[in-house]
Amino acid sequence: NVDVVGRLHLVTKLTGSEQAGWTLEWRANLDNTTGTGQITGDRYRGTGADSGTVAYPSGPPVREVLFEPAFMLRPPGGSIHPPSPCRLLVNVVYDESGRVAEVQVHAADTVIGSGDA
């Protein structure tokens, strides 16, 4: 296990309508992100960017949207055997005007949400 600390830059674009449904385009990249092995104390550097699209059905834009970007944790010295990708769950909550009301980011193996999923 590796403890990870850093920043996630996130850009989202919500398009669609209450009648036709919604499409969320997202792009995420890491900034100043490092990790420390819990047992070994080895240091890692988080790298990468990811993007994708999430479609969801008609209705008001007030809802939670989940997506899972993945990044790499690179060990010092550029080992050819880096650990598995670092996966995050990003939860974006939109308000009635389609604006971002809340963003939560957690490791992919943890539960997130605002309570009403």
Backbone bond lengths (Angstrom), bond angles and torsions (degrees), N, CA, C in turn:
res aa  C-N    CA-C-N  psi(-1)  N-CA   C-N-CA  omega(-1)  CA-C   N-CA-C  phi
1 N - - - 1.456 - - 1.522 109.82 -
2 V 1.321 114.69 145.55 1.464 121.66 -178.11 1.526 108.48 -128.05
3 D 1.326 117.05 127.89 1.470 121.84 173.03 1.517 107.58 -81.44
4 V 1.339 116.87 127.69 1.460 121.95 -175.94 1.526 109.34 -117.43
5 V 1.350 115.38 135.36 1.462 122.62 177.92 1.524 107.93 -134.59
6 G 1.323 117.05 136.88 1.453 120.08 177.58 1.508 112.02 165.08
7 R 1.334 114.76 -162.80 1.464 121.32 -178.00 1.517 110.21 -119.74
8 L 1.337 114.02 145.04 1.452 121.86 173.62 1.520 107.38 -115.26
9 H 1.332 116.65 120.91 1.466 121.05 174.31 1.520 106.53 -91.79
10 L 1.328 116.00 129.72 1.459 120.83 -175.24 1.520 109.81 -132.02
11 V 1.330 115.98 129.72 1.463 122.34 174.75 1.521 106.82 -122.67
12 T 1.339 117.05 130.06 1.455 120.91 177.75 1.520 110.00 -127.18
13 K 1.324 115.20 151.00 1.466 121.70 175.06 1.523 107.10 -135.84
14 L 1.332 116.18 118.23 1.458 122.32 -178.99 1.524 108.57 -104.44
15 T 1.329 116.60 123.20 1.460 120.68 177.57 1.525 108.57 -129.69
16 G 1.323 116.17 157.27 1.453 121.26 177.85 1.510 111.23 129.93
17 S 1.322 114.82 -159.82 1.457 120.68 -179.52 1.517 110.08 -154.23
18 E 1.322 115.86 166.75 1.461 120.43 177.78 1.520 111.28 -62.72
19 Q 1.325 117.74 -30.17 1.463 121.32 -178.78 1.526 112.53 -81.96
20 A 1.331 116.90 -42.75 1.466 121.50 -172.90 1.523 113.78 -90.80
21 G 1.306 118.13 -18.35 1.457 121.23 -174.08 1.517 110.79 101.72
22 W 1.319 116.33 179.77 1.462 121.75 -170.69 1.520 111.16 -128.63
23 T 1.324 115.01 150.34 1.458 122.12 173.28 1.525 108.06 -128.85
24 L 1.312 115.25 128.55 1.459 120.92 176.79 1.522 107.90 -110.37
25 E 1.328 116.57 119.62 1.458 121.97 171.65 1.520 106.72 -99.62
26 W 1.331 117.25 134.22 1.460 120.19 -178.32 1.530 110.34 -135.26
27 R 1.318 114.07 153.15 1.469 122.73 173.73 1.516 107.16 -142.08
28 A 1.324 116.08 133.74 1.466 121.12 -178.24 1.527 109.23 -135.53
29 N 1.319 116.03 143.15 1.459 120.34 172.96 1.530 109.54 -145.49
30 L 1.319 114.49 155.33 1.461 121.15 -179.13 1.518 110.51 -89.09
31 D 1.338 114.88 150.50 1.454 121.17 176.39 1.518 108.10 -141.98
32 N 1.324 116.67 130.89 1.465 120.85 176.92 1.527 111.78 51.07
33 T 1.325 116.57 47.94 1.462 121.16 -175.60 1.525 109.86 -110.61
34 T 1.323 115.38 127.87 1.460 121.61 179.40 1.524 109.73 -133.92
35 G 1.305 114.94 161.57 1.457 120.65 177.34 1.507 110.38 -135.66
36 T 1.336 115.64 155.55 1.458 122.41 176.75 1.523 108.77 -131.26
37 G 1.324 116.84 125.51 1.463 121.09 178.19 1.522 110.43 -61.51
38 Q 1.318 117.53 129.16 1.474 121.26 -177.39 1.519 112.10 -65.14
39 I 1.313 117.61 -33.83 1.474 120.45 -178.42 1.520 111.47 -97.00
40 T 1.345 116.88 -45.50 1.468 120.56 -173.56 1.520 113.51 -86.98
41 G 1.336 117.53 -24.80 1.456 120.45 -174.67 1.518 112.90 77.82
42 D 1.346 117.11 3.46 1.463 120.42 178.67 1.526 109.74 -61.31
43 R 1.339 115.56 146.32 1.468 121.60 -179.73 1.528 109.25 -99.17
44 Y 1.316 116.07 143.38 1.461 122.59 178.64 1.519 108.98 -129.70
45 R 1.334 115.25 156.81 1.462 121.22 177.18 1.521 107.95 -118.85
46 G 1.344 116.51 126.11 1.458 121.37 178.20 1.513 110.32 -79.57
47 T 1.341 117.20 132.34 1.453 121.54 -179.56 1.525 110.12 -136.83
48 G 1.310 114.79 158.46 1.451 119.55 169.04 1.509 115.26 115.94
49 A 1.311 113.21 170.02 1.455 123.31 175.97 1.523 106.70 -142.33
50 D 1.304 116.56 156.80 1.454 121.15 -179.81 1.523 107.52 -148.04
51 S 1.323 116.22 156.38 1.457 120.01 178.52 1.516 108.99 -151.23
52 G 1.329 115.27 164.72 1.455 119.08 179.67 1.512 111.37 -176.38
53 T 1.325 113.96 -176.78 1.452 122.39 -179.88 1.517 108.62 -134.34
54 V 1.328 116.47 138.28 1.462 122.62 176.77 1.524 107.17 -125.36
55 A 1.332 117.32 126.95 1.460 121.42 176.69 1.524 108.35 -106.05
56 Y 1.326 115.84 142.21 1.457 118.63 173.73 1.516 110.08 -143.19
57 P 1.338 116.49 160.28 1.462 121.31 -166.06 1.520 114.77 -72.04
58 S 1.331 113.47 173.96 1.452 121.52 -179.59 1.522 111.31 -60.50
59 G 1.319 114.65 162.66 1.458 122.43 -177.24 1.505 109.11 125.84
60 P 1.321 116.86 177.19 1.466 118.82 -179.91 1.526 110.56 -65.43
61 P 1.334 117.10 155.92 1.467 119.91 -178.21 1.528 113.53 -74.78
62 V 1.319 118.18 0.62 1.464 120.87 -179.17 1.520 107.92 -74.05
63 R 1.321 116.26 99.28 1.462 121.49 179.95 1.518 109.82 -171.79
64 E 1.310 114.47 170.15 1.455 120.77 176.48 1.519 108.84 -96.87
65 V 1.325 116.65 141.44 1.451 122.48 176.00 1.523 107.10 -124.02
66 L 1.328 116.73 124.59 1.463 121.80 179.69 1.523 109.99 -108.69
67 F 1.325 116.89 139.37 1.452 121.79 170.71 1.513 108.89 -148.36
68 E 1.324 116.17 162.96 1.470 121.32 -170.03 1.519 112.06 -128.96
69 P 1.344 117.83 86.65 1.465 119.01 174.55 1.533 110.86 -73.50
70 A 1.322 116.06 152.63 1.461 121.17 179.18 1.524 109.75 -125.51
71 F 1.325 116.12 141.89 1.461 123.21 -178.98 1.522 108.16 -134.81
72 M 1.319 116.68 170.35 1.462 120.89 179.28 1.525 110.42 -108.33
73 L 1.318 115.10 144.69 1.465 122.16 170.45 1.523 106.09 -107.87
74 R 1.312 116.65 111.42 1.463 122.05 -176.33 1.526 110.16 -97.70
75 P 1.322 116.28 128.69 1.461 119.19 176.58 1.524 110.84 -74.67
76 P 1.329 117.19 159.82 1.465 119.51 177.95 1.522 110.48 -62.34
77 G 1.322 116.24 149.08 1.459 119.88 177.93 1.513 113.50 86.41
78 G 1.338 118.25 -1.76 1.460 120.47 176.19 1.510 114.67 67.04
79 S 1.314 117.87 39.57 1.460 121.79 178.54 1.527 110.34 -50.93
80 I 1.332 116.43 145.04 1.457 119.71 177.71 1.530 111.53 -81.38
81 H 1.327 117.51 -1.38 1.465 121.51 179.89 1.527 110.41 -121.20
82 P 1.337 117.16 70.44 1.472 118.43 178.27 1.523 110.26 -70.87
83 P 1.317 116.82 160.55 1.459 118.95 176.98 1.523 110.27 -66.06
84 S 1.300 115.72 171.96 1.462 120.99 178.01 1.513 110.35 -55.98
85 P 1.336 116.12 158.71 1.469 118.24 178.28 1.526 111.65 -57.22
86 C 1.306 115.10 149.32 1.456 122.76 175.65 1.530 106.50 -89.85
87 R 1.334 116.55 112.85 1.461 120.73 -177.63 1.519 110.12 -104.47
88 L 1.318 114.97 136.26 1.459 121.71 178.59 1.518 109.56 -118.05
89 L 1.319 116.50 150.40 1.458 121.20 168.30 1.515 107.08 -104.77
90 V 1.310 116.34 125.60 1.457 121.78 178.65 1.520 107.16 -112.18
91 N 1.311 116.14 126.69 1.455 122.90 179.73 1.524 108.00 -116.10
92 V 1.338 116.50 115.92 1.459 121.70 179.24 1.524 107.50 -111.14
93 V 1.326 116.42 128.35 1.460 121.72 178.07 1.521 108.06 -110.69
94 Y 1.332 116.02 127.92 1.462 122.04 179.73 1.522 110.53 -103.90
95 D 1.343 116.29 147.43 1.465 120.87 176.71 1.529 109.55 -91.85
96 E 1.329 116.34 -176.82 1.464 121.37 -175.83 1.526 114.04 -63.46
97 S 1.325 118.33 -20.10 1.463 120.41 178.36 1.524 112.01 -92.46
98 G 1.346 117.60 0.61 1.454 121.41 -179.34 1.513 113.95 85.22
99 R 1.325 116.45 11.47 1.473 120.84 177.77 1.524 110.10 -92.91
100 V 1.324 114.61 152.57 1.457 119.85 178.37 1.521 109.17 -66.73
101 A 1.328 115.90 124.21 1.463 121.43 178.87 1.525 111.50 -101.67
102 E 1.331 116.75 -28.92 1.466 120.37 -175.97 1.523 109.05 -160.49
103 V 1.337 116.55 145.07 1.465 122.23 173.88 1.518 107.92 -133.10
104 Q 1.329 115.98 132.48 1.462 121.84 175.60 1.522 107.84 -127.10
105 V 1.331 116.31 139.75 1.458 121.41 178.78 1.521 107.95 -131.32
106 H 1.330 115.76 131.15 1.460 121.80 -179.67 1.523 109.54 -142.73
107 A 1.311 116.34 162.91 1.460 120.42 171.88 1.528 107.76 -60.81
108 A 1.318 117.15 145.76 1.460 121.65 -172.38 1.532 113.67 -60.74
109 D 1.304 118.70 -20.45 1.463 119.56 -178.65 1.524 113.16 -93.19
110 T 1.339 118.74 14.06 1.457 121.49 177.77 1.521 110.10 -114.44
111 V 1.308 116.61 158.44 1.463 122.12 179.99 1.517 109.88 -86.90
112 I 1.345 116.45 132.84 1.462 119.85 176.26 1.517 109.79 -132.06
113 G 1.302 116.56 169.80 1.462 121.48 177.39 1.497 109.90 139.99
114 S 1.322 115.09 166.29 1.447 119.09 -179.32 1.520 111.70 -94.68
115 G 1.309 117.44 4.77 1.458 120.20 175.70 1.507 115.18 111.80
116 D 1.313 118.80 -30.37 1.463 121.79 -178.13 1.509 110.32 -112.48
117 A 1.298 117.41 77.56 1.473 120.21 -178.36 1.501 111.08 -92.84
